[in-house]
Amino acid sequence: MTTDRTSLPRTELAGLLADAAQSVSGILTAEYSTAASRSYLHPVLGALSAGPQVVCELNDQLEELVEPATPAGLFTLASFAAALGWLTESLAELTTSVDQICTRAGIPTEPRAPGVATPGAEPDGEFDFAFSALELAAIRTAAEAAGLPPGDYVEVLSESLLAASRITDACMEISSGLLEDAAYVLDEATDHVWLGDGPNDLPTLVRSLLARMEAAE
């Protein structure tokens, strides 16, 4: 028997938004076993592996809300759609970043031409960055396991950390927006939640996306 989710009460709609928020934030704690030869990808592999499943879950829930029967349902639908679009875009950017990192690291590995200078390191093997002796030893060990010159290893690891930071920011903002929308739907004194003409009547994520679009113009 299929449940009619288009006419769910506000408490259940808010629960769907809260569950979606938890799923999105869970992307950031996902673990993925990383081989020593690819340790520079460790910061991003958890999100890269868990993200698509969360997108599928949100998409399935969105499809069940495509014909909301109440204003609260319409509000929930708009919040879900914004979250799904934002997360999909962020994961696409993450995938592109990982592809670039892999290309930079030479995956699949190719023999390095003799005499080619190592990007990220000086010709004498010194780093452009300041590291302690302990950090240098750890970098050289990890770089050796990855089959990369230490300078290259530092560069691809830095790119991986930057990509991880971007997906973290996106997931945190999406999750926070979903929770705010869940609280709004749940705290309304009546079922007369509605989308008006003012910006404050829109779901949090929709307003955030509109602000980003305006900032990009």
N, C-alpha and C positions, 0 to 999 in steps of 0.2 A: 504494500500500500504506500503510495507516494504522498508525502506531507505537502500541503499547499504552503510554501514558504513566502508566497507573495503577500499573504495577509497575516503574517506573524505579529504578535503583540510587541509593543516597544521593548519589553524586557528581553525578549528573544532576539530582536534585531540588534539591540545593544550588545547582547552576548556574542552574536556573530562578529560584530566589529571588534570586540575585545579579543576574541579567539584569533581573528586575523592579525591583530596587533602582536599577539604572542607568537604566532607563526613567523611573522616578519622579523621580530627581534631574535627569534631562535636561529635565524640564518647566521647571526654573528657568533654564536657559540658552537656551531657545527664543527665537528672534528673530521679531519681527513688525514689518513696516514701518508706521510710524505717521505719518499726515499731520500737518503743522504745526497744522492746525485742530483736531486731537484729541490734541495732545502730552501733555495731562494724563493720558491713558489709557495712555501708553507703559509705565509700570511693571507693568501687569497684562495687557496684550494678548498677550505671549508665552505666559504660562501659560494664559491663556484659550483660545488657539488650539491649543496642544499637548496640554493636559490630556485632552480627550475621546478622542483617539486612544490615549493610554496606558490609559485606562479600558477601551476596547474590547479592547486587547491583553491586559490582565490578565483581563478577563472570558472571553476565548477560552481562555486557558491554564487558568483555573479550571474551565471546563466540561470540559476534558480530564482533570481530576483529581477529578471528582465521585465516583468510586468507587475510592478508594485501596486498593490491595491489601496495603499494608504499614503498620506504625506510622509509619515515616518519611514515607510518602505522606500519611497522615492529618495529621501535624504540618505538612507543607508546605501541604496544603489549608487548614488553619486559618489559617496565616500569610497565604496568598494572599487568603482571604476577608476577613480583617481589613484588609489593605492596600487591597483594592478598596473596601470599605465606607467606610473613612476617607477615601480619596482622592475618592470620589464625593461624599461629604458636603462635603468642603472645596471642591471645585470648584463645588458648588451654592451654597455661601456666597459664593464669589468672584463667581459670575454675578449673584447678588442685589446684591452690593456695586457691581458695574459698572453694573447697571441703575439703582441709586440715584444713582450718580455722573452718569450720562447725564441722568437726570431733573433733577438739581441744575444741570447745565450747560445745560439747555434743549435737549436733542436729542430730537425735531427742534426746531430753533431757533424761537423765537417772539419777536415784537417785545416789547421791554421797555416796560412802561407808563411814561409820563413821570412824573417825580416820585417813583418808587419807589426807596427807598434800596438801596444795594448791600450785601448781606450780606457780612461779612468785612472791610469797610472802613469807616472813619469817614466822616461826611458830607463832610468836606473832602478826601477822597481818600487820607488817610493810613492806613497799615496798622496792624493791631493787633499785628503782629509786628515784630521788629527785623531789618532787612536792611541789608547794606552797599550802597553806591551802585552797585557792579557788579552785585550780585544784583538790586537794584531795576530796573536797566536791562534785565536778562535777563528778569525776570518781566513787565515791561511789554511787551517785544517778543513774548514767547510768548503773553501774554494777548491782545494785538492780533491775532495770527495766528489765535487760537482764537475771536475774536469775543466775548471775555468781559471784563468789568471786572477789573482786576488782583486786587482782593480776592476775587472769585468764583473766579478762576483758582487762587489760592493754596489756597482751601478744597478745590476738587475735586482738585487735585494732592495735597494732604495726605491726602485720603480714599483716593486711588489708591495712594499709598505705604503707607498702613496696610493696605489689602487685600493688597498685594503682600507685605508683611511676614508676614501671617497665612498665606498660601498657601506662602510660603517655609518657615516654621516647620513646617507640616504635612508638606510634601514631604520635608524633611530628617529629620523624626522617622520617617516611614514608610520612607524609604530606609534609615536606620540600623537600624530594627527588622528589615527584611528581610535585611540583611547579617548581623545577629546570629543570626537564625534559620538562615540559610544555613551559618554557621560551626558552629552547634550540630548541625545535621543531618550536616555533613561530618566533624566531629571525633569523633563517637561511635565507640567502638572496635568496636562490633558493629552489626548492623542492628536491634537491639532498642530503637529510639527509641520511646517510648510516652508517652501523655498520662495522667499520674496525677491524683490528687485535689488535690495541692498546687499553689499558684499558680506555683511555680518550674517546674512541668512544662508550663506553657502557653507558646505562642509569645510572643515579646517584644511584638508588636503587640496581641495579645489582652490581655496583662497591662496594657499601656498604656491600652487602651480601657476596661477594667474600672476602672482607677484614675481615669480621667476621669469615668466615670459615678458613682463613689462621691463624687468631689469636687463633682459637680454637685448631689448630693442634699442 
